[in-house]
Amino acid sequence: MASTLRTSLGPKGMDKILVSGDGEVCVSNDGATILERMEVHNEIAKLLVELSRSQDAEIGDGTTGVVVLAGALLEQAGTNSETSPV
């Protein structure tokens, strides 16, 4: 999910084409819109969506950034746990 949003970040961010189950098409590069329309089943991904909603409710901006940052932290945590001698 974070990698999907990463490419929409910044002034040269790319638009995403989202197609719903009933064929409705949405084109956006807004992280909040993309996450709102994505069908999410994974529990960690649902937490990232909730993080995005909280960011949008409190600040009104930065939804893509917090999801990309959280995704990078999760990715790094996964890498470290694989190499850790626990």
N, C-alpha and C positions, 0 to 999 in steps of 0.2 A: 504494500500500500504506500509506504513512504517513497519507494523508488518511482512509483507512478506519479506521485505529486511532485517529486524532485524536479522533473523535467518541465513542470509548469511554473516553476519559481523564477522570479526576476523579470527584468525588462525584455529578455529574449525567450521567456517561457512559452512553451508550446500549448496550444489548445488541445483539449481532450474531447473526443466524440463519445457520448454516452447514449446507449440505446436501451430503453426499458423493455420489460417483458412484453408489453403490448405494442412495441414498435415506435414509441415516442422517442425522438432524437433531441439531444441537448448538446450544444457545443459550448465549452467553458474552459477558462484557465484559472478560475476561482476555486481555491482549495475547499472552502466550505461547501460550495455547490457540488463539487465532485464527490466529496465524502457523503453528503446528504443523499445523493442519488445512487451511490454504490450499494450493492447488496453484500452485506458483510456477515459471515458466519463464524469466523475465528474469534475467540474470546479476547485475545490480545488486540486484534484489529478493532474490535468493538470499543476497547479502552482508548485506542487512538482516536476513534470517531468522537467519543465523549470528551477527550482532551481538546479536540478541535472545537466542539460546541461550547465548552467552558471558556476557551480563549475568545471565541466570537462574542459570547454573552458579556464577558468582563471588559474586554478591550475593543472589540469590534474589528480587529485586524490581526494578521499574523497567524491565521489558522494553518496555512501551508507550512510556514516555518516551524511551528511547534511540532507538527507531525513528522516533518523531515528530521528535526533534531532528535525527537524521541525514537524514531526508527533507527537513526545512526547509533544512539546509545544502546538500543536493544541488540543491534547487530554486533556492536563491540562486546557487549556482555556475553553474547553467544559464542563469540570467538574466544574470549578469555576463559569461559567455562569449559570449552573443549580442550584447552591446553593446560588447565589447572590440575595438579595432582591431588584431587580430593577423593 
